[in-house]
């Protein structure tokens, strides 16, 4: 997850010509949050992630995992 989300945000930010500071301001989040997001911090507030993603017409949601990973039914 880390690389996909962080790479997406960083790539889109650069494509739109925004600095991290500008992105933070436009999304209504702190600069530290943007830096953590782009560095792939494992624990981030989903509502804030979505604030940033909305600027690029995206939002976080459930994504299927590879079949090799454990499913909930296997854990029971």
Backbone as XML, in Angstrom:
<?xml version="1.0"?>
<chain id="A" units="angstrom">
  <residue number="1" name="UNK">
    <atom name="N" x="0.824" y="-1.184" z="0.000"/>
    <atom name="CA" x="0.000" y="0.000" z="0.000"/>
    <atom name="C" x="0.872" y="1.253" z="0.000"/>
  </residue>
  <residue number="2" name="UNK">
    <atom name="N" x="1.885" y="1.253" z="0.831"/>
    <atom name="CA" x="2.764" y="2.412" z="0.994"/>
    <atom name="C" x="3.188" y="2.982" z="-0.351"/>
  </residue>
  <residue number="3" name="UNK">
    <atom name="N" x="3.785" y="2.162" z="-1.179"/>
    <atom name="CA" x="4.361" y="2.697" z="-2.407"/>
    <atom name="C" x="3.297" y="3.163" z="-3.385"/>
  </residue>
  <residue number="4" name="UNK">
    <atom name="N" x="2.188" y="2.469" z="-3.477"/>
    <atom name="CA" x="1.159" y="2.845" z="-4.435"/>
    <atom name="C" x="0.555" y="4.193" z="-4.088"/>
  </residue>
  <residue number="5" name="UNK">
    <atom name="N" x="0.115" y="4.374" z="-2.860"/>
    <atom name="CA" x="-0.517" y="5.627" z="-2.453"/>
    <atom name="C" x="0.480" y="6.775" z="-2.435"/>
  </residue>
  <residue number="6" name="UNK">
    <atom name="N" x="1.620" y="6.564" z="-1.841"/>
    <atom name="CA" x="2.605" y="7.648" z="-1.753"/>
    <atom name="C" x="3.103" y="8.055" z="-3.133"/>
  </residue>
  <residue number="7" name="UNK">
    <atom name="N" x="3.333" y="7.089" z="-3.997"/>
    <atom name="CA" x="3.784" y="7.405" z="-5.352"/>
    <atom name="C" x="2.705" y="8.139" z="-6.141"/>
  </residue>
  <residue number="8" name="UNK">
    <atom name="N" x="1.448" y="7.726" z="-5.975"/>
    <atom name="CA" x="0.344" y="8.380" z="-6.666"/>
    <atom name="C" x="0.264" y="9.851" z="-6.274"/>
  </residue>
  <residue number="9" name="UNK">
    <atom name="N" x="0.281" y="10.116" z="-4.971"/>
    <atom name="CA" x="0.165" y="11.491" z="-4.485"/>
    <atom name="C" x="1.339" y="12.338" z="-4.976"/>
  </residue>
  <residue number="10" name="UNK">
    <atom name="N" x="2.525" y="11.816" z="-4.824"/>
    <atom name="CA" x="3.712" y="12.575" z="-5.238"/>
    <atom name="C" x="3.701" y="12.846" z="-6.742"/>
  </residue>
  <residue number="11" name="UNK">
    <atom name="N" x="3.340" y="11.836" z="-7.516"/>
    <atom name="CA" x="3.305" y="11.987" z="-8.969"/>
    <atom name="C" x="2.261" y="13.019" z="-9.387"/>
  </residue>
  <residue number="12" name="UNK">
    <atom name="N" x="1.073" y="12.926" z="-8.813"/>
    <atom name="CA" x="0.011" y="13.879" z="-9.163"/>
    <atom name="C" x="0.369" y="15.297" z="-8.721"/>
  </residue>
  <residue number="13" name="UNK">
    <atom name="N" x="0.968" y="15.423" z="-7.555"/>
    <atom name="CA" x="1.371" y="16.733" z="-7.076"/>
    <atom name="C" x="2.358" y="17.369" z="-8.047"/>
  </residue>
  <residue number="14" name="UNK">
    <atom name="N" x="3.333" y="16.592" z="-8.475"/>
    <atom name="CA" x="4.342" y="17.118" z="-9.398"/>
    <atom name="C" x="3.742" y="17.419" z="-10.773"/>
  </residue>
  <residue number="15" name="UNK">
    <atom name="N" x="2.818" y="16.571" z="-11.240"/>
    <atom name="CA" x="2.169" y="16.806" z="-12.536"/>
    <atom name="C" x="1.399" y="18.121" z="-12.545"/>
  </residue>
  <residue number="16" name="UNK">
    <atom name="N" x="0.827" y="18.471" z="-11.408"/>
    <atom name="CA" x="0.047" y="19.707" z="-11.317"/>
    <atom name="C" x="0.910" y="20.909" z="-10.942"/>
  </residue>
  <residue number="17" name="UNK">
    <atom name="N" x="2.196" y="20.676" z="-10.734"/>
    <atom name="CA" x="3.117" y="21.761" z="-10.442"/>
    <atom name="C" x="2.997" y="22.342" z="-9.044"/>
  </residue>
  <residue number="18" name="UNK">
    <atom name="N" x="2.482" y="21.549" z="-8.106"/>
    <atom name="CA" x="2.312" y="22.017" z="-6.732"/>
    <atom name="C" x="3.503" y="21.624" z="-5.868"/>
  </residue>
  <residue number="19" name="UNK">
    <atom name="N" x="3.847" y="22.500" z="-4.952"/>
    <atom name="CA" x="4.816" y="22.137" z="-3.929"/>
    <atom name="C" x="4.061" y="21.384" z="-2.832"/>
  </residue>
  <residue number="20" name="UNK">
    <atom name="N" x="4.792" y="20.761" z="-1.931"/>
    <atom name="CA" x="4.138" y="20.107" z="-0.804"/>
    <atom name="C" x="3.355" y="21.124" z="0.019"/>
  </residue>
  <residue number="21" name="UNK">
    <atom name="N" x="3.894" y="22.296" z="0.182"/>
    <atom name="CA" x="3.226" y="23.351" z="0.947"/>
    <atom name="C" x="1.915" y="23.764" z="0.295"/>
  </residue>
  <residue number="22" name="UNK">
    <atom name="N" x="1.942" y="23.919" z="-1.027"/>
    <atom name="CA" x="0.733" y="24.311" z="-1.759"/>
    <atom name="C" x="-0.332" y="23.219" z="-1.692"/>
  </residue>
  <residue number="23" name="UNK">
    <atom name="N" x="0.098" y="21.971" z="-1.827"/>
    <atom name="CA" x="-0.847" y="20.864" z="-1.745"/>
    <atom name="C" x="-1.488" y="20.809" z="-0.363"/>
  </residue>
  <residue number="24" name="UNK">
    <atom name="N" x="-0.690" y="20.968" z="0.672"/>
    <atom name="CA" x="-1.218" y="20.956" z="2.036"/>
    <atom name="C" x="-2.264" y="22.052" z="2.208"/>
  </residue>
  <residue number="25" name="UNK">
    <atom name="N" x="-1.967" y="23.237" z="1.727"/>
    <atom name="CA" x="-2.897" y="24.359" z="1.855"/>
    <atom name="C" x="-4.200" y="24.086" z="1.111"/>
  </residue>
  <residue number="26" name="UNK">
    <atom name="N" x="-4.092" y="23.645" z="-0.151"/>
    <atom name="CA" x="-5.280" y="23.395" z="-0.963"/>
    <atom name="C" x="-6.146" y="22.273" z="-0.391"/>
  </residue>
  <residue number="27" name="UNK">
    <atom name="N" x="-5.508" y="21.271" z="0.215"/>
    <atom name="CA" x="-6.247" y="20.136" z="0.768"/>
    <atom name="C" x="-6.763" y="20.413" z="2.183"/>
  </residue>
  <residue number="28" name="UNK">
    <atom name="N" x="-6.237" y="21.446" z="2.818"/>
    <atom name="CA" x="-6.658" y="21.763" z="4.176"/>
    <atom name="C" x="-6.044" y="20.840" z="5.222"/>
  </residue>
  <residue number="29" name="UNK">
    <atom name="N" x="-4.826" y="20.387" z="4.940"/>
    <atom name="CA" x="-4.094" y="19.534" z="5.883"/>
    <atom name="C" x="-2.739" y="20.177" z="6.158"/>
  </residue>
  <residue number="30" name="UNK">
    <atom name="N" x="-2.035" y="19.670" z="7.136"/>
    <atom name="CA" x="-0.730" y="20.212" z="7.465"/>
    <atom name="C" x="0.361" y="19.720" z="6.535"/>
  </residue>
  <residue number="31" name="UNK">
    <atom name="N" x="1.416" y="20.512" z="6.463"/>
    <atom name="CA" x="2.576" y="20.131" z="5.654"/>
    <atom name="C" x="3.160" y="18.813" z="6.141"/>
  </residue>
  <residue number="32" name="UNK">
    <atom name="N" x="3.223" y="18.621" z="7.436"/>
    <atom name="CA" x="3.755" y="17.377" z="7.998"/>
    <atom name="C" x="2.962" y="16.169" z="7.486"/>
  </residue>
  <residue number="33" name="UNK">
    <atom name="N" x="1.641" y="16.326" z="7.376"/>
    <atom name="CA" x="0.804" y="15.229" z="6.879"/>
    <atom name="C" x="1.175" y="14.880" z="5.438"/>
  </residue>
  <residue number="34" name="UNK">
    <atom name="N" x="1.358" y="15.891" z="4.600"/>
    <atom name="CA" x="1.734" y="15.645" z="3.201"/>
    <atom name="C" x="3.078" y="14.936" z="3.132"/>
  </residue>
  <residue number="35" name="UNK">
    <atom name="N" x="4.017" y="15.379" z="3.940"/>
    <atom name="CA" x="5.334" y="14.725" z="3.946"/>
    <atom name="C" x="5.222" y="13.275" z="4.394"/>
  </residue>
  <residue number="36" name="UNK">
    <atom name="N" x="4.458" y="13.032" z="5.455"/>
    <atom name="CA" x="4.251" y="11.650" z="5.924"/>
    <atom name="C" x="3.577" y="10.809" z="4.853"/>
  </residue>
  <residue number="37" name="UNK">
    <atom name="N" x="2.582" y="11.374" z="4.189"/>
    <atom name="CA" x="1.854" y="10.666" z="3.139"/>
    <atom name="C" x="2.779" y="10.289" z="1.991"/>
  </residue>
  <residue number="38" name="UNK">
    <atom name="N" x="3.579" y="11.229" z="1.534"/>
    <atom name="CA" x="4.491" y="10.956" z="0.417"/>
    <atom name="C" x="5.637" y="10.028" z="0.802"/>
  </residue>
  <residue number="39" name="UNK">
    <atom name="N" x="5.952" y="9.957" z="2.075"/>
    <atom name="CA" x="7.015" y="9.053" z="2.523"/>
    <atom name="C" x="6.479" y="7.666" z="2.860"/>
  </residue>
  <residue number="40" name="UNK">
    <atom name="N" x="5.168" y="7.476" z="2.759"/>
    <atom name="CA" x="4.585" y="6.165" z="2.962"/>
    <atom name="C" x="4.374" y="5.775" z="4.412"/>
  </residue>
  <residue number="41" name="UNK">
    <atom name="N" x="4.132" y="6.757" z="5.275"/>
    <atom name="CA" x="3.873" y="6.437" z="6.680"/>
    <atom name="C" x="2.732" y="5.434" z="6.765"/>
  </residue>
  <residue number="42" name="UNK">
    <atom name="N" x="2.898" y="4.418" z="7.598"/>
    <atom name="CA" x="1.937" y="3.317" z="7.670"/>
    <atom name="C" x="0.626" y="3.693" z="8.343"/>
  </residue>
  <residue number="43" name="UNK">
    <atom name="N" x="0.638" y="4.670" z="9.226"/>
    <atom name="CA" x="-0.582" y="5.045" z="9.936"/>
    <atom name="C" x="-0.923" y="6.495" z="9.646"/>
  </residue>
  <residue number="44" name="UNK">
    <atom name="N" x="-1.998" y="6.690" z="8.893"/>
    <atom name="CA" x="-2.469" y="8.016" z="8.544"/>
    <atom name="C" x="-3.987" y="8.063" z="8.700"/>
  </residue>
  <residue number="45" name="UNK">
    <atom name="N" x="-4.524" y="9.214" z="8.996"/>
    <atom name="CA" x="-5.968" y="9.358" z="9.109"/>
    <atom name="C" x="-6.593" y="9.287" z="7.728"/>
  </residue>
  <residue number="46" name="UNK">
    <atom name="N" x="-7.543" y="8.374" z="7.580"/>
    <atom name="CA" x="-8.186" y="8.157" z="6.287"/>
    <atom name="C" x="-8.953" y="9.392" z="5.826"/>
  </residue>
  <residue number="47" name="UNK">
    <atom name="N" x="-9.586" y="10.121" z="6.731"/>
    <atom name="CA" x="-10.317" y="11.318" z="6.315"/>
    <atom name="C" x="-9.369" y="12.351" z="5.708"/>
  </residue>
  <residue number="48" name="UNK">
    <atom name="N" x="-8.185" y="12.467" z="6.255"/>
    <atom name="CA" x="-7.205" y="13.410" z="5.710"/>
    <atom name="C" x="-6.625" y="12.908" z="4.389"/>
  </residue>
  <residue number="49" name="UNK">
    <atom name="N" x="-6.415" y="11.605" z="4.289"/>
    <atom name="CA" x="-5.957" y="11.030" z="3.016"/>
    <atom name="C" x="-6.972" y="11.370" z="1.934"/>
  </residue>
  <residue number="50" name="UNK">
    <atom name="N" x="-8.259" y="11.207" z="2.247"/>
    <atom name="CA" x="-9.295" y="11.506" z="1.262"/>
    <atom name="C" x="-9.383" y="12.993" z="0.935"/>
  </residue>
  <residue number="51" name="UNK">
    <atom name="N" x="-9.079" y="13.863" z="1.881"/>
    <atom name="CA" x="-9.039" y="15.294" z="1.586"/>
    <atom name="C" x="-8.021" y="15.584" z="0.490"/>
  </residue>
  <residue number="52" name="UNK">
    <atom name="N" x="-6.884" y="14.926" z="0.579"/>
    <atom name="CA" x="-5.832" y="15.119" z="-0.426"/>
    <atom name="C" x="-6.243" y="14.466" z="-1.746"/>
  </residue>
  <residue number="53" name="UNK">
    <atom name="N" x="-6.727" y="13.245" z="-1.676"/>
    <atom name="CA" x="-7.105" y="12.522" z="-2.892"/>
    <atom name="C" x="-8.216" y="13.225" z="-3.668"/>
  </residue>
  <residue number="54" name="UNK">
    <atom name="N" x="-9.133" y="13.875" z="-2.962"/>
    <atom name="CA" x="-10.240" y="14.576" z="-3.635"/>
    <atom name="C" x="-9.747" y="15.661" z="-4.576"/>
  </residue>
  <residue number="55" name="UNK">
    <atom name="N" x="-8.618" y="16.251" z="-4.284"/>
    <atom name="CA" x="-8.067" y="17.268" z="-5.186"/>
    <atom name="C" x="-7.733" y="16.679" z="-6.553"/>
  </residue>
  <residue number="56" name="UNK">
    <atom name="N" x="-7.507" y="15.373" z="-6.586"/>
    <atom name="CA" x="-7.174" y="14.681" z="-7.830"/>
    <atom name="C" x="-8.326" y="13.787" z="-8.292"/>
  </residue>
  <residue number="57" name="UNK">
    <atom name="N" x="-9.541" y="14.091" z="-7.798"/>
    <atom name="CA" x="-10.754" y="13.349" z="-8.165"/>
    <atom name="C" x="-10.663" y="11.860" z="-7.851"/>
  </residue>
  <residue number="58" name="UNK">
    <atom name="N" x="-10.108" y="11.537" z="-6.698"/>
    <atom name="CA" x="-9.995" y="10.158" z="-6.225"/>
    <atom name="C" x="-10.399" y="10.088" z="-4.763"/>
  </residue>
  <residue number="59" name="UNK">
    <atom name="N" x="-10.620" y="8.877" z="-4.284"/>
    <atom name="CA" x="-10.827" y="8.635" z="-2.861"/>
    <atom name="C" x="-10.370" y="7.226" z="-2.538"/>
  </residue>
  <residue number="60" name="UNK">
    <atom name="N" x="-10.033" y="7.012" z="-1.283"/>
    <atom name="CA" x="-9.591" y="5.686" z="-0.847"/>
    <atom name="C" x="-10.804" y="4.776" z="-0.725"/>
  </residue>
  <residue number="61" name="UNK">
    <atom name="N" x="-10.601" y="3.501" z="-1.004"/>
    <atom name="CA" x="-11.677" y="2.526" z="-0.894"/>
    <atom name="C" x="-11.120" y="1.125" z="-0.825"/>
  </residue>
  <residue number="62" name="UNK">
    <atom name="N" x="-12.010" y="0.153" z="-0.647"/>
    <atom name="CA" x="-11.557" y="-1.235" z="-0.573"/>
    <atom name="C" x="-10.955" y="-1.693" z="-1.901"/>
  </residue>
  <residue number="63" name="UNK">
    <atom name="N" x="-9.840" y="-2.371" z="-1.789"/>
    <atom name="CA" x="-9.138" y="-2.878" z="-2.959"/>
    <atom name="C" x="-8.880" y="-4.356" z="-2.741"/>
  </residue>
  <residue number="64" name="UNK">
    <atom name="N" x="-9.212" y="-5.199" z="-3.717"/>
    <atom name="CA" x="-8.957" y="-6.633" z="-3.545"/>
    <atom name="C" x="-7.472" y="-6.917" z="-3.356"/>
  </residue>
  <residue number="65" name="UNK">
    <atom name="N" x="-7.178" y="-7.885" z="-2.518"/>
    <atom name="CA" x="-5.793" y="-8.292" z="-2.323"/>
    <atom name="C" x="-5.509" y="-9.539" z="-3.137"/>
  </residue>
  <residue number="66" name="UNK">
    <atom name="N" x="-4.254" y="-9.826" z="-3.332"/>
    <atom name="CA" x="-3.869" y="-10.999" z="-4.107"/>
    <atom name="C" x="-4.351" y="-12.271" z="-3.418"/>
  </residue>
  <residue number="67" name="UNK">
    <atom name="N" x="-4.655" y="-13.275" z="-4.197"/>
    <atom name="CA" x="-5.169" y="-14.529" z="-3.646"/>
    <atom name="C" x="-4.186" y="-15.218" z="-2.717"/>
  </residue>
  <residue number="68" name="UNK">
    <atom name="N" x="-2.921" y="-14.938" z="-2.864"/>
    <atom name="CA" x="-1.929" y="-15.581" z="-2.005"/>
    <atom name="C" x="-2.013" y="-15.067" z="-0.577"/>
  </residue>
  <residue number="69" name="UNK">
    <atom name="N" x="-2.604" y="-13.887" z="-0.398"/>
    <atom name="CA" x="-2.773" y="-13.342" z="0.948"/>
    <atom name="C" x="-3.937" y="-14.049" z="1.628"/>
  </residue>
  <residue number="70" name="UNK">
    <atom name="N" x="-3.929" y="-14.002" z="2.931"/>
    <atom name="CA" x="-4.967" y="-14.675" z="3.705"/>
    <atom name="C" x="-6.286" y="-13.929" z="3.631"/>
  </residue>
  <residue number="71" name="UNK">
    <atom name="N" x="-7.350" y="-14.682" z="3.464"/>
    <atom name="CA" x="-8.676" y="-14.062" z="3.495"/>
    <atom name="C" x="-9.268" y="-14.218" z="4.884"/>
  </residue>
  <residue number="72" name="UNK">
    <atom name="N" x="-10.333" y="-13.487" z="5.153"/>
    <atom name="CA" x="-10.987" y="-13.520" z="6.454"/>
    <atom name="C" x="-11.491" y="-14.933" z="6.763"/>
  </residue>
  <residue number="73" name="UNK">
    <atom name="N" x="-11.989" y="-15.643" z="5.767"/>
    <atom name="CA" x="-12.527" y="-16.986" z="5.996"/>
    <atom name="C" x="-11.440" y="-17.962" z="6.440"/>
  </residue>
  <residue number="74" name="UNK">
    <atom name="N" x="-10.206" y="-17.742" z="6.019"/>
    <atom name="CA" x="-9.118" y="-18.608" z="6.417"/>
    <atom name="C" x="-8.708" y="-18.370" z="7.867"/>
  </residue>
  <residue number="75" name="UNK">
    <atom name="N" x="-9.005" y="-17.195" z="8.402"/>
    <atom name="CA" x="-8.629" y="-16.858" z="9.749"/>
    <atom name="C" x="-9.587" y="-17.428" z="10.794"/>
  </residue>
  <residue number="76" name="UNK">
    <atom name="N" x="-10.766" y="-17.820" z="10.375"/>
    <atom name="CA" x="-11.764" y="-18.323" z="11.323"/>
    <atom name="C" x="-11.547" y="-19.779" z="11.650"/>
  </residue>
</chain>
